[in-house]
């Protein structure tokens, strides 16, 4: 029984989150948290936050053993893009795009 956790509206692009998510995929939960704690940048913090949430959901809601949990699925998907306009020279318009992302992590006990 896989347990899932999501973080919606992360204020960075999917492209920046993807390396941190790729590191976590397929590893044990404690090992993945150790790796993410050594990684610089806010992307690792967001992924660690979701991973901790998924692990605590599995431990508290499904009574799974924390030491046997493994990340079965991890993905960073594109969320809605905030679009704004800014005045530029000679009456032109500059486009501002603020991407957001959705991080999904799924954990399950090892067989």
MODELLER restraints for C-alpha pairs under 7 A, 6 or more apart:
rsr = mdl.restraints
at = mdl.atoms
rsr.add(forms.Gaussian(group=physical.xy_distance, feature=features.Distance(at['CA:1:A'], at['CA:108:A']), mean=6.35, stdev=0.5))
rsr.add(forms.Gaussian(group=physical.xy_distance, feature=features.Distance(at['CA:2:A'], at['CA:106:A']), mean=6.20, stdev=0.5))
rsr.add(forms.Gaussian(group=physical.xy_distance, feature=features.Distance(at['CA:2:A'], at['CA:107:A']), mean=5.60, stdev=0.5))
rsr.add(forms.Gaussian(group=physical.xy_distance, feature=features.Distance(at['CA:2:A'], at['CA:108:A']), mean=4.74, stdev=0.5))
rsr.add(forms.Gaussian(group=physical.xy_distance, feature=features.Distance(at['CA:3:A'], at['CA:54:A']), mean=6.46, stdev=0.5))
rsr.add(forms.Gaussian(group=physical.xy_distance, feature=features.Distance(at['CA:3:A'], at['CA:57:A']), mean=6.97, stdev=0.5))
rsr.add(forms.Gaussian(group=physical.xy_distance, feature=features.Distance(at['CA:3:A'], at['CA:58:A']), mean=5.79, stdev=0.5))
rsr.add(forms.Gaussian(group=physical.xy_distance, feature=features.Distance(at['CA:3:A'], at['CA:106:A']), mean=5.46, stdev=0.5))
rsr.add(forms.Gaussian(group=physical.xy_distance, feature=features.Distance(at['CA:3:A'], at['CA:107:A']), mean=5.34, stdev=0.5))
rsr.add(forms.Gaussian(group=physical.xy_distance, feature=features.Distance(at['CA:3:A'], at['CA:108:A']), mean=6.31, stdev=0.5))
rsr.add(forms.Gaussian(group=physical.xy_distance, feature=features.Distance(at['CA:4:A'], at['CA:54:A']), mean=5.73, stdev=0.5))
rsr.add(forms.Gaussian(group=physical.xy_distance, feature=features.Distance(at['CA:4:A'], at['CA:105:A']), mean=5.79, stdev=0.5))
rsr.add(forms.Gaussian(group=physical.xy_distance, feature=features.Distance(at['CA:4:A'], at['CA:106:A']), mean=4.30, stdev=0.5))
rsr.add(forms.Gaussian(group=physical.xy_distance, feature=features.Distance(at['CA:4:A'], at['CA:107:A']), mean=6.49, stdev=0.5))
rsr.add(forms.Gaussian(group=physical.xy_distance, feature=features.Distance(at['CA:5:A'], at['CA:50:A']), mean=6.15, stdev=0.5))
rsr.add(forms.Gaussian(group=physical.xy_distance, feature=features.Distance(at['CA:5:A'], at['CA:53:A']), mean=6.29, stdev=0.5))
rsr.add(forms.Gaussian(group=physical.xy_distance, feature=features.Distance(at['CA:5:A'], at['CA:54:A']), mean=4.84, stdev=0.5))
rsr.add(forms.Gaussian(group=physical.xy_distance, feature=features.Distance(at['CA:5:A'], at['CA:104:A']), mean=5.87, stdev=0.5))
rsr.add(forms.Gaussian(group=physical.xy_distance, feature=features.Distance(at['CA:5:A'], at['CA:105:A']), mean=5.52, stdev=0.5))
rsr.add(forms.Gaussian(group=physical.xy_distance, feature=features.Distance(at['CA:5:A'], at['CA:106:A']), mean=6.46, stdev=0.5))
rsr.add(forms.Gaussian(group=physical.xy_distance, feature=features.Distance(at['CA:6:A'], at['CA:50:A']), mean=6.44, stdev=0.5))
rsr.add(forms.Gaussian(group=physical.xy_distance, feature=features.Distance(at['CA:6:A'], at['CA:103:A']), mean=5.62, stdev=0.5))
rsr.add(forms.Gaussian(group=physical.xy_distance, feature=features.Distance(at['CA:6:A'], at['CA:104:A']), mean=4.56, stdev=0.5))
rsr.add(forms.Gaussian(group=physical.xy_distance, feature=features.Distance(at['CA:6:A'], at['CA:105:A']), mean=6.58, stdev=0.5))
rsr.add(forms.Gaussian(group=physical.xy_distance, feature=features.Distance(at['CA:7:A'], at['CA:50:A']), mean=6.35, stdev=0.5))
rsr.add(forms.Gaussian(group=physical.xy_distance, feature=features.Distance(at['CA:7:A'], at['CA:102:A']), mean=5.72, stdev=0.5))
rsr.add(forms.Gaussian(group=physical.xy_distance, feature=features.Distance(at['CA:7:A'], at['CA:103:A']), mean=5.17, stdev=0.5))
rsr.add(forms.Gaussian(group=physical.xy_distance, feature=features.Distance(at['CA:7:A'], at['CA:104:A']), mean=6.65, stdev=0.5))
rsr.add(forms.Gaussian(group=physical.xy_distance, feature=features.Distance(at['CA:8:A'], at['CA:101:A']), mean=6.55, stdev=0.5))
rsr.add(forms.Gaussian(group=physical.xy_distance, feature=features.Distance(at['CA:8:A'], at['CA:102:A']), mean=4.61, stdev=0.5))
rsr.add(forms.Gaussian(group=physical.xy_distance, feature=features.Distance(at['CA:8:A'], at['CA:103:A']), mean=6.62, stdev=0.5))
rsr.add(forms.Gaussian(group=physical.xy_distance, feature=features.Distance(at['CA:9:A'], at['CA:79:A']), mean=6.66, stdev=0.5))
rsr.add(forms.Gaussian(group=physical.xy_distance, feature=features.Distance(at['CA:9:A'], at['CA:100:A']), mean=5.45, stdev=0.5))
rsr.add(forms.Gaussian(group=physical.xy_distance, feature=features.Distance(at['CA:9:A'], at['CA:101:A']), mean=5.57, stdev=0.5))
rsr.add(forms.Gaussian(group=physical.xy_distance, feature=features.Distance(at['CA:9:A'], at['CA:102:A']), mean=6.08, stdev=0.5))
rsr.add(forms.Gaussian(group=physical.xy_distance, feature=features.Distance(at['CA:10:A'], at['CA:100:A']), mean=5.31, stdev=0.5))
rsr.add(forms.Gaussian(group=physical.xy_distance, feature=features.Distance(at['CA:10:A'], at['CA:101:A']), mean=5.00, stdev=0.5))
rsr.add(forms.Gaussian(group=physical.xy_distance, feature=features.Distance(at['CA:10:A'], at['CA:102:A']), mean=6.32, stdev=0.5))
rsr.add(forms.Gaussian(group=physical.xy_distance, feature=features.Distance(at['CA:11:A'], at['CA:99:A']), mean=6.76, stdev=0.5))
rsr.add(forms.Gaussian(group=physical.xy_distance, feature=features.Distance(at['CA:11:A'], at['CA:100:A']), mean=4.81, stdev=0.5))
rsr.add(forms.Gaussian(group=physical.xy_distance, feature=features.Distance(at['CA:11:A'], at['CA:101:A']), mean=6.74, stdev=0.5))
rsr.add(forms.Gaussian(group=physical.xy_distance, feature=features.Distance(at['CA:12:A'], at['CA:99:A']), mean=5.95, stdev=0.5))
rsr.add(forms.Gaussian(group=physical.xy_distance, feature=features.Distance(at['CA:12:A'], at['CA:100:A']), mean=5.16, stdev=0.5))
rsr.add(forms.Gaussian(group=physical.xy_distance, feature=features.Distance(at['CA:12:A'], at['CA:101:A']), mean=6.32, stdev=0.5))
rsr.add(forms.Gaussian(group=physical.xy_distance, feature=features.Distance(at['CA:13:A'], at['CA:99:A']), mean=5.26, stdev=0.5))
rsr.add(forms.Gaussian(group=physical.xy_distance, feature=features.Distance(at['CA:13:A'], at['CA:100:A']), mean=5.50, stdev=0.5))
rsr.add(forms.Gaussian(group=physical.xy_distance, feature=features.Distance(at['CA:13:A'], at['CA:101:A']), mean=5.85, stdev=0.5))
rsr.add(forms.Gaussian(group=physical.xy_distance, feature=features.Distance(at['CA:14:A'], at['CA:76:A']), mean=5.73, stdev=0.5))
rsr.add(forms.Gaussian(group=physical.xy_distance, feature=features.Distance(at['CA:14:A'], at['CA:77:A']), mean=5.92, stdev=0.5))
rsr.add(forms.Gaussian(group=physical.xy_distance, feature=features.Distance(at['CA:14:A'], at['CA:78:A']), mean=5.59, stdev=0.5))
rsr.add(forms.Gaussian(group=physical.xy_distance, feature=features.Distance(at['CA:14:A'], at['CA:101:A']), mean=5.55, stdev=0.5))
rsr.add(forms.Gaussian(group=physical.xy_distance, feature=features.Distance(at['CA:16:A'], at['CA:43:A']), mean=6.84, stdev=0.5))
rsr.add(forms.Gaussian(group=physical.xy_distance, feature=features.Distance(at['CA:17:A'], at['CA:43:A']), mean=5.24, stdev=0.5))
rsr.add(forms.Gaussian(group=physical.xy_distance, feature=features.Distance(at['CA:17:A'], at['CA:76:A']), mean=6.46, stdev=0.5))
rsr.add(forms.Gaussian(group=physical.xy_distance, feature=features.Distance(at['CA:18:A'], at['CA:76:A']), mean=6.07, stdev=0.5))
rsr.add(forms.Gaussian(group=physical.xy_distance, feature=features.Distance(at['CA:20:A'], at['CA:43:A']), mean=6.43, stdev=0.5))
rsr.add(forms.Gaussian(group=physical.xy_distance, feature=features.Distance(at['CA:20:A'], at['CA:44:A']), mean=5.58, stdev=0.5))
rsr.add(forms.Gaussian(group=physical.xy_distance, feature=features.Distance(at['CA:20:A'], at['CA:47:A']), mean=6.88, stdev=0.5))
rsr.add(forms.Gaussian(group=physical.xy_distance, feature=features.Distance(at['CA:21:A'], at['CA:47:A']), mean=6.65, stdev=0.5))
rsr.add(forms.Gaussian(group=physical.xy_distance, feature=features.Distance(at['CA:21:A'], at['CA:74:A']), mean=6.13, stdev=0.5))
rsr.add(forms.Gaussian(group=physical.xy_distance, feature=features.Distance(at['CA:21:A'], at['CA:75:A']), mean=6.30, stdev=0.5))
rsr.add(forms.Gaussian(group=physical.xy_distance, feature=features.Distance(at['CA:21:A'], at['CA:76:A']), mean=6.87, stdev=0.5))
rsr.add(forms.Gaussian(group=physical.xy_distance, feature=features.Distance(at['CA:24:A'], at['CA:32:A']), mean=5.29, stdev=0.5))
rsr.add(forms.Gaussian(group=physical.xy_distance, feature=features.Distance(at['CA:25:A'], at['CA:71:A']), mean=5.74, stdev=0.5))
rsr.add(forms.Gaussian(group=physical.xy_distance, feature=features.Distance(at['CA:25:A'], at['CA:72:A']), mean=6.63, stdev=0.5))
rsr.add(forms.Gaussian(group=physical.xy_distance, feature=features.Distance(at['CA:25:A'], at['CA:73:A']), mean=6.24, stdev=0.5))
rsr.add(forms.Gaussian(group=physical.xy_distance, feature=features.Distance(at['CA:25:A'], at['CA:74:A']), mean=5.61, stdev=0.5))
rsr.add(forms.Gaussian(group=physical.xy_distance, feature=features.Distance(at['CA:26:A'], at['CA:70:A']), mean=6.54, stdev=0.5))
rsr.add(forms.Gaussian(group=physical.xy_distance, feature=features.Distance(at['CA:26:A'], at['CA:71:A']), mean=5.12, stdev=0.5))
rsr.add(forms.Gaussian(group=physical.xy_distance, feature=features.Distance(at['CA:26:A'], at['CA:72:A']), mean=5.65, stdev=0.5))
rsr.add(forms.Gaussian(group=physical.xy_distance, feature=features.Distance(at['CA:27:A'], at['CA:70:A']), mean=5.74, stdev=0.5))
rsr.add(forms.Gaussian(group=physical.xy_distance, feature=features.Distance(at['CA:27:A'], at['CA:71:A']), mean=5.71, stdev=0.5))
rsr.add(forms.Gaussian(group=physical.xy_distance, feature=features.Distance(at['CA:28:A'], at['CA:69:A']), mean=5.96, stdev=0.5))
rsr.add(forms.Gaussian(group=physical.xy_distance, feature=features.Distance(at['CA:28:A'], at['CA:70:A']), mean=4.22, stdev=0.5))
rsr.add(forms.Gaussian(group=physical.xy_distance, feature=features.Distance(at['CA:28:A'], at['CA:71:A']), mean=6.18, stdev=0.5))
rsr.add(forms.Gaussian(group=physical.xy_distance, feature=features.Distance(at['CA:29:A'], at['CA:69:A']), mean=5.86, stdev=0.5))
rsr.add(forms.Gaussian(group=physical.xy_distance, feature=features.Distance(at['CA:29:A'], at['CA:70:A']), mean=5.47, stdev=0.5))
rsr.add(forms.Gaussian(group=physical.xy_distance, feature=features.Distance(at['CA:29:A'], at['CA:71:A']), mean=6.35, stdev=0.5))
rsr.add(forms.Gaussian(group=physical.xy_distance, feature=features.Distance(at['CA:33:A'], at['CA:48:A']), mean=6.20, stdev=0.5))
rsr.add(forms.Gaussian(group=physical.xy_distance, feature=features.Distance(at['CA:36:A'], at['CA:44:A']), mean=5.46, stdev=0.5))
rsr.add(forms.Gaussian(group=physical.xy_distance, feature=features.Distance(at['CA:36:A'], at['CA:48:A']), mean=6.39, stdev=0.5))
rsr.add(forms.Gaussian(group=physical.xy_distance, feature=features.Distance(at['CA:50:A'], at['CA:105:A']), mean=6.72, stdev=0.5))
rsr.add(forms.Gaussian(group=physical.xy_distance, feature=features.Distance(at['CA:51:A'], at['CA:105:A']), mean=6.38, stdev=0.5))
rsr.add(forms.Gaussian(group=physical.xy_distance, feature=features.Distance(at['CA:54:A'], at['CA:105:A']), mean=6.83, stdev=0.5))
rsr.add(forms.Gaussian(group=physical.xy_distance, feature=features.Distance(at['CA:54:A'], at['CA:106:A']), mean=6.76, stdev=0.5))
rsr.add(forms.Gaussian(group=physical.xy_distance, feature=features.Distance(at['CA:54:A'], at['CA:107:A']), mean=6.59, stdev=0.5))
rsr.add(forms.Gaussian(group=physical.xy_distance, feature=features.Distance(at['CA:55:A'], at['CA:66:A']), mean=6.87, stdev=0.5))
rsr.add(forms.Gaussian(group=physical.xy_distance, feature=features.Distance(at['CA:55:A'], at['CA:107:A']), mean=6.95, stdev=0.5))
rsr.add(forms.Gaussian(group=physical.xy_distance, feature=features.Distance(at['CA:58:A'], at['CA:64:A']), mean=5.60, stdev=0.5))
rsr.add(forms.Gaussian(group=physical.xy_distance, feature=features.Distance(at['CA:59:A'], at['CA:65:A']), mean=6.24, stdev=0.5))
rsr.add(forms.Gaussian(group=physical.xy_distance, feature=features.Distance(at['CA:59:A'], at['CA:66:A']), mean=6.14, stdev=0.5))
rsr.add(forms.Gaussian(group=physical.xy_distance, feature=features.Distance(at['CA:64:A'], at['CA:109:A']), mean=6.96, stdev=0.5))
rsr.add(forms.Gaussian(group=physical.xy_distance, feature=features.Distance(at['CA:68:A'], at['CA:109:A']), mean=5.40, stdev=0.5))
rsr.add(forms.Gaussian(group=physical.xy_distance, feature=features.Distance(at['CA:68:A'], at['CA:110:A']), mean=5.81, stdev=0.5))
rsr.add(forms.Gaussian(group=physical.xy_distance, feature=features.Distance(at['CA:69:A'], at['CA:107:A']), mean=6.27, stdev=0.5))
rsr.add(forms.Gaussian(group=physical.xy_distance, feature=features.Distance(at['CA:69:A'], at['CA:108:A']), mean=5.44, stdev=0.5))
rsr.add(forms.Gaussian(group=physical.xy_distance, feature=features.Distance(at['CA:69:A'], at['CA:109:A']), mean=4.52, stdev=0.5))
rsr.add(forms.Gaussian(group=physical.xy_distance, feature=features.Distance(at['CA:69:A'], at['CA:110:A']), mean=6.26, stdev=0.5))
rsr.add(forms.Gaussian(group=physical.xy_distance, feature=features.Distance(at['CA:70:A'], at['CA:107:A']), mean=5.48, stdev=0.5))
rsr.add(forms.Gaussian(group=physical.xy_distance, feature=features.Distance(at['CA:70:A'], at['CA:108:A']), mean=5.56, stdev=0.5))
rsr.add(forms.Gaussian(group=physical.xy_distance, feature=features.Distance(at['CA:70:A'], at['CA:109:A']), mean=6.04, stdev=0.5))
rsr.add(forms.Gaussian(group=physical.xy_distance, feature=features.Distance(at['CA:70:A'], at['CA:110:A']), mean=6.36, stdev=0.5))
rsr.add(forms.Gaussian(group=physical.xy_distance, feature=features.Distance(at['CA:71:A'], at['CA:106:A']), mean=5.90, stdev=0.5))
rsr.add(forms.Gaussian(group=physical.xy_distance, feature=features.Distance(at['CA:71:A'], at['CA:107:A']), mean=4.41, stdev=0.5))
rsr.add(forms.Gaussian(group=physical.xy_distance, feature=features.Distance(at['CA:71:A'], at['CA:108:A']), mean=6.56, stdev=0.5))
rsr.add(forms.Gaussian(group=physical.xy_distance, feature=features.Distance(at['CA:72:A'], at['CA:106:A']), mean=5.67, stdev=0.5))
rsr.add(forms.Gaussian(group=physical.xy_distance, feature=features.Distance(at['CA:72:A'], at['CA:107:A']), mean=5.36, stdev=0.5))
rsr.add(forms.Gaussian(group=physical.xy_distance, feature=features.Distance(at['CA:72:A'], at['CA:108:A']), mean=6.42, stdev=0.5))
rsr.add(forms.Gaussian(group=physical.xy_distance, feature=features.Distance(at['CA:73:A'], at['CA:105:A']), mean=5.73, stdev=0.5))
rsr.add(forms.Gaussian(group=physical.xy_distance, feature=features.Distance(at['CA:73:A'], at['CA:106:A']), mean=4.93, stdev=0.5))
rsr.add(forms.Gaussian(group=physical.xy_distance, feature=features.Distance(at['CA:73:A'], at['CA:107:A']), mean=6.99, stdev=0.5))
rsr.add(forms.Gaussian(group=physical.xy_distance, feature=features.Distance(at['CA:74:A'], at['CA:104:A']), mean=5.71, stdev=0.5))
rsr.add(forms.Gaussian(group=physical.xy_distance, feature=features.Distance(at['CA:74:A'], at['CA:105:A']), mean=4.39, stdev=0.5))
rsr.add(forms.Gaussian(group=physical.xy_distance, feature=features.Distance(at['CA:74:A'], at['CA:106:A']), mean=6.26, stdev=0.5))
rsr.add(forms.Gaussian(group=physical.xy_distance, feature=features.Distance(at['CA:75:A'], at['CA:103:A']), mean=5.90, stdev=0.5))
rsr.add(forms.Gaussian(group=physical.xy_distance, feature=features.Distance(at['CA:75:A'], at['CA:104:A']), mean=5.35, stdev=0.5))
rsr.add(forms.Gaussian(group=physical.xy_distance, feature=features.Distance(at['CA:75:A'], at['CA:105:A']), mean=6.56, stdev=0.5))
rsr.add(forms.Gaussian(group=physical.xy_distance, feature=features.Distance(at['CA:76:A'], at['CA:101:A']), mean=6.66, stdev=0.5))
rsr.add(forms.Gaussian(group=physical.xy_distance, feature=features.Distance(at['CA:76:A'], at['CA:102:A']), mean=5.66, stdev=0.5))
rsr.add(forms.Gaussian(group=physical.xy_distance, feature=features.Distance(at['CA:76:A'], at['CA:103:A']), mean=4.54, stdev=0.5))
rsr.add(forms.Gaussian(group=physical.xy_distance, feature=features.Distance(at['CA:76:A'], at['CA:104:A']), mean=6.43, stdev=0.5))
rsr.add(forms.Gaussian(group=physical.xy_distance, feature=features.Distance(at['CA:77:A'], at['CA:101:A']), mean=5.68, stdev=0.5))
rsr.add(forms.Gaussian(group=physical.xy_distance, feature=features.Distance(at['CA:77:A'], at['CA:102:A']), mean=5.09, stdev=0.5))
rsr.add(forms.Gaussian(group=physical.xy_distance, feature=features.Distance(at['CA:77:A'], at['CA:103:A']), mean=6.41, stdev=0.5))
rsr.add(forms.Gaussian(group=physical.xy_distance, feature=features.Distance(at['CA:78:A'], at['CA:100:A']), mean=6.50, stdev=0.5))
rsr.add(forms.Gaussian(group=physical.xy_distance, feature=features.Distance(at['CA:78:A'], at['CA:101:A']), mean=4.64, stdev=0.5))
rsr.add(forms.Gaussian(group=physical.xy_distance, feature=features.Distance(at['CA:78:A'], at['CA:102:A']), mean=6.15, stdev=0.5))
rsr.add(forms.Gaussian(group=physical.xy_distance, feature=features.Distance(at['CA:79:A'], at['CA:100:A']), mean=4.91, stdev=0.5))
rsr.add(forms.Gaussian(group=physical.xy_distance, feature=features.Distance(at['CA:79:A'], at['CA:101:A']), mean=4.29, stdev=0.5))
rsr.add(forms.Gaussian(group=physical.xy_distance, feature=features.Distance(at['CA:79:A'], at['CA:102:A']), mean=5.73, stdev=0.5))
rsr.add(forms.Gaussian(group=physical.xy_distance, feature=features.Distance(at['CA:80:A'], at['CA:99:A']), mean=6.58, stdev=0.5))
rsr.add(forms.Gaussian(group=physical.xy_distance, feature=features.Distance(at['CA:80:A'], at['CA:100:A']), mean=5.84, stdev=0.5))
rsr.add(forms.Gaussian(group=physical.xy_distance, feature=features.Distance(at['CA:81:A'], at['CA:97:A']), mean=6.45, stdev=0.5))
rsr.add(forms.Gaussian(group=physical.xy_distance, feature=features.Distance(at['CA:81:A'], at['CA:98:A']), mean=5.63, stdev=0.5))
rsr.add(forms.Gaussian(group=physical.xy_distance, feature=features.Distance(at['CA:81:A'], at['CA:99:A']), mean=4.44, stdev=0.5))
rsr.add(forms.Gaussian(group=physical.xy_distance, feature=features.Distance(at['CA:81:A'], at['CA:100:A']), mean=5.99, stdev=0.5))
rsr.add(forms.Gaussian(group=physical.xy_distance, feature=features.Distance(at['CA:82:A'], at['CA:97:A']), mean=5.82, stdev=0.5))
rsr.add(forms.Gaussian(group=physical.xy_distance, feature=features.Distance(at['CA:82:A'], at['CA:98:A']), mean=4.92, stdev=0.5))
rsr.add(forms.Gaussian(group=physical.xy_distance, feature=features.Distance(at['CA:82:A'], at['CA:99:A']), mean=6.25, stdev=0.5))
rsr.add(forms.Gaussian(group=physical.xy_distance, feature=features.Distance(at['CA:83:A'], at['CA:96:A']), mean=5.90, stdev=0.5))
rsr.add(forms.Gaussian(group=physical.xy_distance, feature=features.Distance(at['CA:83:A'], at['CA:97:A']), mean=4.88, stdev=0.5))
rsr.add(forms.Gaussian(group=physical.xy_distance, feature=features.Distance(at['CA:83:A'], at['CA:98:A']), mean=6.47, stdev=0.5))
rsr.add(forms.Gaussian(group=physical.xy_distance, feature=features.Distance(at['CA:84:A'], at['CA:95:A']), mean=6.26, stdev=0.5))
rsr.add(forms.Gaussian(group=physical.xy_distance, feature=features.Distance(at['CA:84:A'], at['CA:96:A']), mean=5.02, stdev=0.5))
rsr.add(forms.Gaussian(group=physical.xy_distance, feature=features.Distance(at['CA:84:A'], at['CA:97:A']), mean=6.48, stdev=0.5))
rsr.add(forms.Gaussian(group=physical.xy_distance, feature=features.Distance(at['CA:85:A'], at['CA:93:A']), mean=6.36, stdev=0.5))
rsr.add(forms.Gaussian(group=physical.xy_distance, feature=features.Distance(at['CA:85:A'], at['CA:94:A']), mean=5.71, stdev=0.5))
rsr.add(forms.Gaussian(group=physical.xy_distance, feature=features.Distance(at['CA:85:A'], at['CA:95:A']), mean=4.95, stdev=0.5))
rsr.add(forms.Gaussian(group=physical.xy_distance, feature=features.Distance(at['CA:85:A'], at['CA:96:A']), mean=5.75, stdev=0.5))
rsr.add(forms.Gaussian(group=physical.xy_distance, feature=features.Distance(at['CA:86:A'], at['CA:93:A']), mean=5.78, stdev=0.5))
rsr.add(forms.Gaussian(group=physical.xy_distance, feature=features.Distance(at['CA:86:A'], at['CA:94:A']), mean=5.00, stdev=0.5))
rsr.add(forms.Gaussian(group=physical.xy_distance, feature=features.Distance(at['CA:86:A'], at['CA:95:A']), mean=6.43, stdev=0.5))
rsr.add(forms.Gaussian(group=physical.xy_distance, feature=features.Distance(at['CA:87:A'], at['CA:93:A']), mean=4.96, stdev=0.5))
rsr.add(forms.Gaussian(group=physical.xy_distance, feature=features.Distance(at['CA:87:A'], at['CA:94:A']), mean=6.10, stdev=0.5))
rsr.add(forms.Gaussian(group=physical.xy_distance, feature=features.Distance(at['CA:88:A'], at['CA:94:A']), mean=5.90, stdev=0.5))
